[in-house]
Amino acid sequence: MPDLGGREYRIANGRRGLALRSGQAVWLELDDGKQFVVAVDDAATAAGLLGDLLARDVRRDH
C-alpha cells in the first residue's frame, strides 16, 4: 500500500489503512488474512498495547 499521509482511508489489495496524520503506523494482520494499518503518533506504544491486549485475550481463552 502506498504511504499514508494527511487524513484518509485507503483500500488496496486486501489491505485497509486509516491515516489521521502522517508518520509512524501500526500494521495488523487480521484473522481473515487481510491487513489493516493505522497511522498514529507513537506506533511503538500502540503496538505494545495491542500485544498486551491480545496476550490477555489468549490467556482468558485457555
All heavy atoms as a GROMACS GRO file, in nm:
protein
  472
    1MET      N    1   0.086  -0.118   0.000
    1MET     CA    2   0.000   0.000   0.000
    1MET      C    3   0.090   0.123   0.000
    1MET      O    4   0.183   0.130   0.078
    1MET     CB    5  -0.090  -0.001   0.124
    1MET     CG    6  -0.176   0.120   0.138
    1MET     SD    7  -0.291   0.110   0.276
    1MET     CE    8  -0.409  -0.002   0.211
    2PRO      N    9   0.061   0.219  -0.083
    2PRO     CA   10   0.140   0.342  -0.082
    2PRO      C   11   0.135   0.409   0.054
    2PRO      O   12   0.046   0.383   0.134
    2PRO     CB   13   0.072   0.428  -0.188
    2PRO     CG   14  -0.005   0.334  -0.273
    2PRO     CD   15  -0.043   0.220  -0.184
    3ASP      N   16   0.232   0.494   0.078
    3ASP     CA   17   0.237   0.564   0.206
    3ASP      C   18   0.107   0.637   0.232
    3ASP      O   19   0.044   0.692   0.140
    3ASP     CB   20   0.350   0.667   0.206
    3ASP     CG   21   0.487   0.603   0.204
    3ASP    OD1   22   0.497   0.485   0.243
    3ASP    OD2   23   0.583   0.670   0.165
    4LEU      N   24   0.069   0.634   0.359
    4LEU     CA   25  -0.048   0.710   0.400
    4LEU      C   26  -0.001   0.847   0.447
    4LEU      O   27   0.103   0.859   0.509
    4LEU     CB   28  -0.120   0.640   0.516
    4LEU     CG   29  -0.184   0.505   0.482
    4LEU    CD1   30  -0.230   0.437   0.609
    4LEU    CD2   31  -0.299   0.524   0.387
    5GLY      N   32  -0.078   0.946   0.420
    5GLY     CA   33  -0.042   1.080   0.467
    5GLY      C   34  -0.167   1.166   0.471
    5GLY      O   35  -0.264   1.140   0.400
    6GLY      N   36  -0.165   1.266   0.552
    6GLY     CA   37  -0.283   1.350   0.566
    6GLY      C   38  -0.393   1.275   0.636
    6GLY      O   39  -0.369   1.195   0.724
    7ARG      N   40  -0.515   1.298   0.595
    7ARG     CA   41  -0.631   1.230   0.653
    7ARG      C   42  -0.700   1.152   0.543
    7ARG      O   43  -0.753   1.211   0.449
    7ARG     CB   44  -0.727   1.331   0.715
    7ARG     CG   45  -0.665   1.398   0.833
    7ARG     CD   46  -0.761   1.488   0.900
    7ARG     NE   47  -0.693   1.543   1.016
    7ARG     CZ   48  -0.740   1.640   1.087
    7ARG    NH1   49  -0.855   1.694   1.056
    7ARG    NH2   50  -0.674   1.685   1.191
    8GLU      N   51  -0.697   1.020   0.558
    8GLU     CA   52  -0.756   0.939   0.453
    8GLU      C   53  -0.780   0.797   0.499
    8GLU      O   54  -0.724   0.751   0.598
    8GLU     CB   55  -0.666   0.937   0.329
    8GLU     CG   56  -0.528   0.881   0.357
    8GLU     CD   57  -0.434   0.898   0.238
    8GLU    OE1   58  -0.477   0.876   0.124
    8GLU    OE2   59  -0.319   0.934   0.261
    9TYR      N   60  -0.865   0.727   0.424
    9TYR     CA   61  -0.891   0.585   0.442
    9TYR      C   62  -0.868   0.522   0.307
    9TYR      O   63  -0.924   0.567   0.206
    9TYR     CB   64  -1.035   0.562   0.488
    9TYR     CG   65  -1.069   0.417   0.513
    9TYR    CD1   66  -1.025   0.353   0.628
    9TYR    CD2   67  -1.142   0.344   0.420
    9TYR    CE1   68  -1.055   0.220   0.652
    9TYR    CE2   69  -1.172   0.212   0.443
    9TYR     CZ   70  -1.129   0.150   0.559
    9TYR     OH   71  -1.158   0.018   0.581
   10ARG      N   72  -0.781   0.421   0.301
   10ARG     CA   73  -0.749   0.357   0.174
   10ARG      C   74  -0.779   0.209   0.178
   10ARG      O   75  -0.763   0.145   0.282
   10ARG     CB   76  -0.601   0.374   0.140
   10ARG     CG   77  -0.564   0.511   0.096
   10ARG     CD   78  -0.427   0.506   0.033
   10ARG     NE   79  -0.386   0.640  -0.003
   10ARG     CZ   80  -0.273   0.668  -0.060
   10ARG    NH1   81  -0.188   0.572  -0.088
   10ARG    NH2   82  -0.242   0.792  -0.090
   11ILE      N   83  -0.815   0.156   0.063
   11ILE     CA   84  -0.834   0.012   0.046
   11ILE      C   85  -0.756  -0.027  -0.080
   11ILE      O   86  -0.774   0.033  -0.186
   11ILE     CB   87  -0.983  -0.023   0.026
   11ILE    CG1   88  -1.064   0.021   0.147
   11ILE    CG2   89  -0.998  -0.172   0.002
   11ILE    CD1   90  -1.213   0.008   0.128
   12ALA      N   91  -0.667  -0.127  -0.066
   12ALA     CA   92  -0.589  -0.173  -0.181
   12ALA      C   93  -0.539  -0.315  -0.156
   12ALA      O   94  -0.478  -0.342  -0.053
   12ALA     CB   95  -0.470  -0.080  -0.205
   13ASN      N   96  -0.568  -0.406  -0.248
   13ASN     CA   97  -0.514  -0.543  -0.243
   13ASN      C   98  -0.535  -0.612  -0.108
   13ASN      O   99  -0.443  -0.672  -0.053
   13ASN     CB  100  -0.366  -0.542  -0.277
   13ASN     CG  101  -0.339  -0.486  -0.414
   13ASN    OD1  102  -0.418  -0.506  -0.506
   13ASN    ND2  103  -0.231  -0.412  -0.430
   14GLY      N  104  -0.656  -0.605  -0.054
   14GLY     CA  105  -0.684  -0.671   0.073
   14GLY      C  106  -0.632  -0.598   0.194
   14GLY      O  107  -0.643  -0.645   0.306
   15ARG      N  108  -0.574  -0.483   0.175
   15ARG     CA  109  -0.524  -0.401   0.286
   15ARG      C  110  -0.614  -0.279   0.301
   15ARG      O  111  -0.662  -0.223   0.204
   15ARG     CB  112  -0.382  -0.352   0.259
   15ARG     CG  113  -0.282  -0.461   0.247
   15ARG     CD  114  -0.148  -0.400   0.213
   15ARG     NE  115  -0.046  -0.503   0.202
   15ARG     CZ  116   0.070  -0.486   0.145
   15ARG    NH1  117   0.100  -0.369   0.092
   15ARG    NH2  118   0.157  -0.584   0.139
   16ARG      N  119  -0.631  -0.241   0.425
   16ARG     CA  120  -0.706  -0.119   0.455
   16ARG      C  121  -0.620  -0.031   0.542
   16ARG      O  122  -0.545  -0.081   0.626
   16ARG     CB  123  -0.836  -0.152   0.527
   16ARG     CG  124  -0.929  -0.236   0.442
   16ARG     CD  125  -1.051  -0.282   0.519
   16ARG     NE  126  -1.128  -0.375   0.441
   16ARG     CZ  127  -1.223  -0.340   0.355
   16ARG    NH1  128  -1.253  -0.214   0.337
   16ARG    NH2  129  -1.289  -0.433   0.288
   17GLY      N  130  -0.629   0.098   0.523
   17GLY     CA  131  -0.546   0.189   0.601
   17GLY      C  132  -0.620   0.313   0.642
   17GLY      O  133  -0.704   0.365   0.568
   18LEU      N  134  -0.591   0.358   0.763
   18LEU     CA  135  -0.651   0.480   0.816
   18LEU      C  136  -0.539   0.572   0.861
   18LEU      O  137  -0.453   0.531   0.939
   18LEU     CB  138  -0.741   0.447   0.936
   18LEU     CG  139  -0.803   0.566   1.008
   18LEU    CD1  140  -0.896   0.643   0.916
   18LEU    CD2  141  -0.876   0.519   1.132
   19ALA      N  142  -0.539   0.692   0.809
   19ALA     CA  143  -0.439   0.790   0.849
   19ALA      C  144  -0.510   0.917   0.896
   19ALA      O  145  -0.590   0.973   0.822
   19ALA     CB  146  -0.346   0.823   0.733
   20LEU      N  147  -0.484   0.952   1.019
   20LEU     CA  148  -0.533   1.080   1.070
   20LEU      C  149  -0.420   1.181   1.074
   20LEU      O  150  -0.440   1.297   1.106
   20LEU     CB  151  -0.593   1.061   1.210
   20LEU     CG  152  -0.710   0.963   1.213
   20LEU    CD1  153  -0.757   0.943   1.357
   20LEU    CD2  154  -0.823   1.009   1.125
   21ARG      N  155  -0.299   1.132   1.044
   21ARG     CA  156  -0.179   1.215   1.039
   21ARG      C  157  -0.072   1.136   0.963
   21ARG      O  158  -0.086   1.016   0.944
   21ARG     CB  159  -0.131   1.249   1.180
   21ARG     CG  160  -0.083   1.126   1.257
   21ARG     CD  161  -0.056   1.155   1.405
   21ARG     NE  162  -0.179   1.145   1.480
   21ARG     CZ  163  -0.248   1.249   1.528
   21ARG    NH1  164  -0.205   1.369   1.512
   21ARG    NH2  165  -0.359   1.232   1.594
   22SER      N  166   0.034   1.201   0.923
   22SER     CA  167   0.144   1.128   0.860
   22SER      C  168   0.241   1.084   0.968
   22SER      O  169   0.240   1.135   1.080
   22SER     CB  170   0.214   1.217   0.757
   22SER     OG  171   0.265   1.332   0.819
   23GLY      N  172   0.323   0.986   0.938
   23GLY     CA  173   0.422   0.939   1.034
   23GLY      C  174   0.415   0.790   1.057
   23GLY      O  175   0.375   0.715   0.968
   24GLN      N  176   0.453   0.748   1.177
   24GLN     CA  177   0.459   0.606   1.210
   24GLN      C  178   0.321   0.542   1.200
   24GLN      O  179   0.219   0.608   1.214
   24GLN     CB  180   0.510   0.588   1.353
   24GLN     CG  181   0.649   0.638   1.375
   24GLN     CD  182   0.690   0.617   1.520
   24GLN    OE1  183   0.609   0.601   1.609
   24GLN    NE2  184   0.820   0.617   1.542
   25ALA      N  185   0.324   0.409   1.178
   25ALA     CA  186   0.198   0.337   1.166
   25ALA      C  187   0.210   0.200   1.230
   25ALA      O  188   0.319   0.146   1.244
   25ALA     CB  189   0.159   0.323   1.019
   26VAL      N  190   0.097   0.144   1.266
   26VAL     CA  191   0.088   0.007   1.319
   26VAL      C  192   0.019  -0.077   1.212
   26VAL      O  193  -0.090  -0.041   1.164
   26VAL     CB  194   0.005   0.003   1.449
   26VAL    CG1  195  -0.013  -0.140   1.496
   26VAL    CG2  196   0.071   0.087   1.556
   27TRP      N  197   0.084  -0.187   1.172
   27TRP     CA  198   0.027  -0.280   1.075
   27TRP      C  199  -0.028  -0.400   1.150
   27TRP      O  200   0.041  -0.460   1.232
   27TRP     CB  201   0.134  -0.328   0.978
   27TRP     CG  202   0.174  -0.225   0.878
   27TRP    CD1  203   0.264  -0.124   0.897
   27TRP    CD2  204   0.127  -0.211   0.745
   27TRP    NE1  205   0.275  -0.049   0.783
   27TRP    CE2  206   0.192  -0.100   0.689
   27TRP    CE3  207   0.034  -0.282   0.670
   27TRP    CZ2  208   0.168  -0.059   0.558
   27TRP    CZ3  209   0.011  -0.241   0.539
   27TRP    CH2  210   0.078  -0.130   0.485
   28LEU      N  211  -0.150  -0.438   1.120
   28LEU     CA  212  -0.214  -0.554   1.183
   28LEU      C  213  -0.249  -0.656   1.076
   28LEU      O  214  -0.298  -0.619   0.969
   28LEU     CB  215  -0.342  -0.512   1.254
   28LEU     CG  216  -0.329  -0.402   1.358
   28LEU    CD1  217  -0.467  -0.355   1.402
   28LEU    CD2  218  -0.248  -0.451   1.475
   29GLU      N  219  -0.225  -0.783   1.104
   29GLU     CA  220  -0.275  -0.888   1.016
   29GLU      C  221  -0.394  -0.950   1.088
   29GLU      O  222  -0.381  -1.003   1.198
   29GLU     CB  223  -0.170  -0.994   0.987
   29GLU     CG  224  -0.221  -1.095   0.888
   29GLU     CD  225  -0.114  -1.174   0.819
   29GLU    OE1  226   0.000  -1.127   0.812
   29GLU    OE2  227  -0.146  -1.284   0.774
   30LEU      N  228  -0.510  -0.943   1.024
   30LEU     CA  229  -0.634  -0.987   1.084
   30LEU      C  230  -0.655  -1.136   1.066
   30LEU      O  231  -0.586  -1.201   0.987
   30LEU     CB  232  -0.750  -0.908   1.023
   30LEU     CG  233  -0.734  -0.754   1.029
   30LEU    CD1  234  -0.850  -0.686   0.960
   30LEU    CD2  235  -0.718  -0.705   1.171
   31ASP      N  236  -0.750  -1.192   1.140
   31ASP     CA  237  -0.779  -1.336   1.134
   31ASP      C  238  -0.813  -1.383   0.993
   31ASP      O  239  -0.786  -1.498   0.957
   31ASP     CB  240  -0.893  -1.373   1.228
   31ASP     CG  241  -0.854  -1.368   1.374
   31ASP    OD1  242  -0.733  -1.375   1.404
   31ASP    OD2  243  -0.945  -1.357   1.458
   32ASP      N  244  -0.871  -1.296   0.912
   32ASP     CA  245  -0.909  -1.335   0.776
   32ASP      C  246  -0.795  -1.318   0.676
   32ASP      O  247  -0.812  -1.335   0.556
   32ASP     CB  248  -1.032  -1.258   0.730
   32ASP     CG  249  -1.011  -1.108   0.725
   32ASP    OD1  250  -0.898  -1.060   0.749
   32ASP    OD2  251  -1.109  -1.037   0.697
   33GLY      N  252  -0.675  -1.283   0.726
   33GLY     CA  253  -0.558  -1.267   0.641
   33GLY      C  254  -0.542  -1.128   0.582
   33GLY      O  255  -0.438  -1.097   0.524
   34LYS      N  256  -0.641  -1.044   0.597
   34LYS     CA  257  -0.630  -0.907   0.547
   34LYS      C  258  -0.542  -0.826   0.642
   34LYS      O  259  -0.518  -0.865   0.755
   34LYS     CB  260  -0.768  -0.844   0.534
   34LYS     CG  261  -0.851  -0.911   0.428
   34LYS     CD  262  -0.986  -0.846   0.415
   34LYS     CE  263  -1.067  -0.919   0.308
   34LYS     NZ  264  -1.202  -0.867   0.298
   35GLN      N  265  -0.495  -0.715   0.591
   35GLN     CA  266  -0.410  -0.628   0.672
   35GLN      C  267  -0.478  -0.494   0.693
   35GLN      O  268  -0.552  -0.446   0.608
   35GLN     CB  269  -0.275  -0.607   0.603
   35GLN     CG  270  -0.195  -0.734   0.592
   35GLN     CD  271  -0.064  -0.712   0.520
   35GLN    OE1  272  -0.044  -0.613   0.451
   35GLN    NE2  273   0.027  -0.806   0.536
   36PHE      N  274  -0.450  -0.435   0.809
   36PHE     CA  275  -0.505  -0.303   0.843
   36PHE      C  276  -0.391  -0.221   0.901
   36PHE      O  277  -0.316  -0.269   0.986
   36PHE     CB  278  -0.618  -0.317   0.946
   36PHE     CG  279  -0.689  -0.189   0.973
   36PHE    CD1  280  -0.782  -0.139   0.884
   36PHE    CD2  281  -0.662  -0.117   1.087
   36PHE    CE1  282  -0.848  -0.019   0.908
   36PHE    CE2  283  -0.728   0.002   1.114
   36PHE     CZ  284  -0.821   0.051   1.023
   37VAL      N  285  -0.376  -0.100   0.854
   37VAL     CA  286  -0.271  -0.012   0.903
   37VAL      C  287  -0.334   0.117   0.955
   37VAL      O  288  -0.429   0.169   0.898
   37VAL     CB  289  -0.166   0.019   0.792
   37VAL    CG1  290  -0.230   0.087   0.674
   37VAL    CG2  291  -0.052   0.102   0.847
   38VAL      N  292  -0.282   0.164   1.069
   38VAL     CA  293  -0.329   0.289   1.129
   38VAL      C  294  -0.208   0.375   1.160
   38VAL      O  295  -0.116   0.331   1.229
   38VAL     CB  296  -0.407   0.263   1.260
   38VAL    CG1  297  -0.458   0.394   1.317
   38VAL    CG2  298  -0.521   0.167   1.239
   39ALA      N  299  -0.207   0.495   1.107
   39ALA     CA  300  -0.101   0.591   1.137
   39ALA      C  301  -0.133   0.659   1.270
   39ALA      O  302  -0.244   0.710   1.288
   39ALA     CB  303  -0.089   0.694   1.026
   40VAL      N  304  -0.037   0.654   1.362
   40VAL     CA  305  -0.057   0.710   1.496
   40VAL      C  306   0.069   0.786   1.538
   40VAL      O  307   0.175   0.772   1.478
   40VAL     CB  308  -0.088   0.600   1.599
   40VAL    CG1  309  -0.221   0.533   1.569
   40VAL    CG2  310   0.022   0.495   1.602
   41ASP      N  311   0.057   0.864   1.646
   41ASP     CA  312   0.171   0.941   1.695
   41ASP      C  313   0.284   0.852   1.747
   41ASP      O  314   0.399   0.878   1.720
   41ASP     CB  315   0.128   1.036   1.809
   41ASP     CG  316   0.057   1.159   1.756
   41ASP    OD1  317   0.082   1.197   1.641
   41ASP    OD2  318  -0.022   1.216   1.831
   42ASP      N  319   0.252   0.749   1.822
   42ASP     CA  320   0.353   0.665   1.886
   42ASP      C  321   0.324   0.519   1.854
   42ASP      O  322   0.260   0.448   1.932
   42ASP     CB  323   0.352   0.690   2.037
   42ASP     CG  324   0.463   0.619   2.110
   42ASP    OD1  325   0.534   0.536   2.050
   42ASP    OD2  326   0.479   0.646   2.231
   43ALA      N  327   0.370   0.474   1.738
   43ALA     CA  328   0.338   0.339   1.690
   43ALA      C  329   0.392   0.232   1.784
   43ALA      O  330   0.328   0.129   1.803
   43ALA     CB  331   0.393   0.318   1.549
   44ALA      N  332   0.509   0.253   1.843
   44ALA     CA  333   0.568   0.152   1.933
   44ALA      C  334   0.479   0.129   2.055
   44ALA      O  335   0.455   0.015   2.096
   44ALA     CB  336   0.708   0.193   1.975
   45THR      N  337   0.427   0.236   2.114
   45THR     CA  338   0.339   0.223   2.230
   45THR      C  339   0.207   0.157   2.189
   45THR      O  340   0.156   0.069   2.259
   45THR     CB  341   0.313   0.360   2.294
   45THR    OG1  342   0.438   0.413   2.339
   45THR    CG2  343   0.218   0.350   2.411
   46ALA      N  344   0.153   0.198   2.074
   46ALA     CA  345   0.028   0.138   2.027
   46ALA      C  346   0.045  -0.012   2.001
   46ALA      O  347  -0.040  -0.092   2.039
   46ALA     CB  348  -0.019   0.208   1.900
   47ALA      N  349   0.157  -0.051   1.939
   47ALA     CA  350   0.183  -0.193   1.912
   47ALA      C  351   0.198  -0.270   2.043
   47ALA      O  352   0.147  -0.382   2.056
   47ALA     CB  353   0.308  -0.208   1.826
   48GLY      N  354   0.266  -0.213   2.141
   48GLY     CA  355   0.281  -0.278   2.271
   48GLY      C  356   0.147  -0.298   2.340
   48GLY      O  357   0.120  -0.404   2.396
   49LEU      N  358   0.063  -0.196   2.336
   49LEU     CA  359  -0.070  -0.206   2.396
   49LEU      C  360  -0.154  -0.315   2.328
   49LEU      O  361  -0.217  -0.398   2.395
   49LEU     CB  362  -0.142  -0.072   2.388
   49LEU     CG  363  -0.287  -0.070   2.434
   49LEU    CD1  364  -0.298  -0.109   2.581
   49LEU    CD2  365  -0.349   0.066   2.411
   50LEU      N  366  -0.152  -0.317   2.195
   50LEU     CA  367  -0.227  -0.420   2.123
   50LEU      C  368  -0.173  -0.559   2.155
   50LEU      O  369  -0.250  -0.654   2.174
   50LEU     CB  370  -0.220  -0.394   1.973
   50LEU     CG  371  -0.301  -0.274   1.925
   50LEU    CD1  372  -0.265  -0.240   1.781
   50LEU    CD2  373  -0.449  -0.300   1.938
   51GLY      N  374  -0.042  -0.574   2.164
   51GLY     CA  375   0.018  -0.702   2.200
   51GLY      C  376  -0.026  -0.748   2.338
   51GLY      O  377  -0.059  -0.866   2.358
   52ASP      N  378  -0.027  -0.657   2.434
   52ASP     CA  379  -0.072  -0.690   2.570
   52ASP      C  380  -0.218  -0.732   2.571
   52ASP      O  381  -0.256  -0.828   2.639
   52ASP     CB  382  -0.051  -0.572   2.664
   52ASP     CG  383   0.095  -0.545   2.695
   52ASP    OD1  384   0.181  -0.632   2.664
   52ASP    OD2  385   0.123  -0.436   2.749
   53LEU      N  386  -0.302  -0.660   2.497
   53LEU     CA  387  -0.444  -0.695   2.492
   53LEU      C  388  -0.467  -0.831   2.427
   53LEU      O  389  -0.549  -0.910   2.474
   53LEU     CB  390  -0.522  -0.587   2.416
   53LEU     CG  391  -0.534  -0.453   2.488
   53LEU    CD1  392  -0.592  -0.348   2.394
   53LEU    CD2  393  -0.616  -0.466   2.614
   54LEU      N  394  -0.393  -0.860   2.321
   54LEU     CA  395  -0.406  -0.991   2.256
   54LEU      C  396  -0.358  -1.102   2.348
   54LEU      O  397  -0.420  -1.208   2.356
   54LEU     CB  398  -0.328  -0.993   2.125
   54LEU     CG  399  -0.389  -0.910   2.013
   54LEU    CD1  400  -0.292  -0.898   1.897
   54LEU    CD2  401  -0.521  -0.969   1.967
   55ALA      N  402  -0.248  -1.082   2.419
   55ALA     CA  403  -0.197  -1.184   2.511
   55ALA      C  404  -0.298  -1.208   2.623
   55ALA      O  405  -0.320  -1.324   2.663
   55ALA     CB  406  -0.063  -1.140   2.568
   56ARG      N  407  -0.358  -1.103   2.673
   56ARG     CA  408  -0.458  -1.119   2.779
   56ARG      C  409  -0.579  -1.197   2.728
   56ARG      O  410  -0.633  -1.282   2.797
   56ARG     CB  411  -0.501  -0.982   2.831
   56ARG     CG  412  -0.600  -0.990   2.945
   56ARG     CD  413  -0.628  -0.859   3.009
   56ARG     NE  414  -0.666  -0.758   2.912
   56ARG     CZ  415  -0.701  -0.636   2.945
   56ARG    NH1  416  -0.700  -0.597   3.072
   56ARG    NH2  417  -0.734  -0.548   2.853
   57ASP      N  418  -0.620  -1.169   2.604
   57ASP     CA  419  -0.734  -1.240   2.545
   57ASP      C  420  -0.701  -1.388   2.526
   57ASP      O  421  -0.786  -1.473   2.550
   57ASP     CB  422  -0.770  -1.174   2.411
   57ASP     CG  423  -0.901  -1.223   2.357
   57ASP    OD1  424  -1.000  -1.227   2.434
   57ASP    OD2  425  -0.906  -1.258   2.238
   58VAL      N  426  -0.580  -1.421   2.484
   58VAL     CA  427  -0.539  -1.560   2.465
   58VAL      C  428  -0.538  -1.633   2.599
   58VAL      O  429  -0.586  -1.745   2.609
   58VAL     CB  430  -0.400  -1.567   2.397
   58VAL    CG1  431  -0.343  -1.708   2.405
   58VAL    CG2  432  -0.409  -1.522   2.252
   59ARG      N  433  -0.486  -1.569   2.702
   59ARG     CA  434  -0.483  -1.632   2.835
   59ARG      C  435  -0.625  -1.659   2.886
   59ARG      O  436  -0.651  -1.759   2.950
   59ARG     CB  437  -0.408  -1.544   2.935
   59ARG     CG  438  -0.260  -1.545   2.917
   59ARG     CD  439  -0.187  -1.481   3.035
   59ARG     NE  440  -0.234  -1.347   3.064
   59ARG     CZ  441  -0.178  -1.235   3.018
   59ARG    NH1  442  -0.074  -1.241   2.940
   59ARG    NH2  443  -0.227  -1.117   3.049
   60ARG      N  444  -0.717  -1.569   2.858
   60ARG     CA  445  -0.855  -1.585   2.903
   60ARG      C  446  -0.923  -1.703   2.834
   60ARG      O  447  -1.007  -1.770   2.892
   60ARG     CB  448  -0.933  -1.457   2.876
   60ARG     CG  449  -1.070  -1.457   2.936
   60ARG     CD  450  -1.144  -1.329   2.916
   60ARG     NE  451  -1.072  -1.235   2.832
   60ARG     CZ  452  -1.119  -1.122   2.790
   60ARG    NH1  453  -1.240  -1.086   2.824
   60ARG    NH2  454  -1.050  -1.039   2.715
   61ASP      N  455  -0.885  -1.730   2.708
   61ASP     CA  456  -0.944  -1.841   2.633
   61ASP      C  457  -0.896  -1.977   2.681
   61ASP      O  458  -0.957  -2.078   2.650
   61ASP     CB  459  -0.914  -1.826   2.483
   61ASP     CG  460  -0.992  -1.712   2.420
   61ASP    OD1  461  -1.091  -1.666   2.482
   61ASP    OD2  462  -0.955  -1.669   2.310
   62HIS      N  463  -0.785  -1.984   2.755
   62HIS     CA  464  -0.729  -2.114   2.797
   62HIS      C  465  -0.767  -2.147   2.937
   62HIS      O  466  -0.793  -2.090   3.025
   62HIS     CB  467  -0.578  -2.113   2.783
   62HIS     CG  468  -0.537  -2.109   2.638
   62HIS    ND1  469  -0.495  -2.219   2.571
   62HIS    CD2  470  -0.537  -2.009   2.547
   62HIS    CE1  471  -0.467  -2.187   2.446
   62HIS    NE2  472  -0.493  -2.060   2.429
   0.00000   0.00000   0.00000
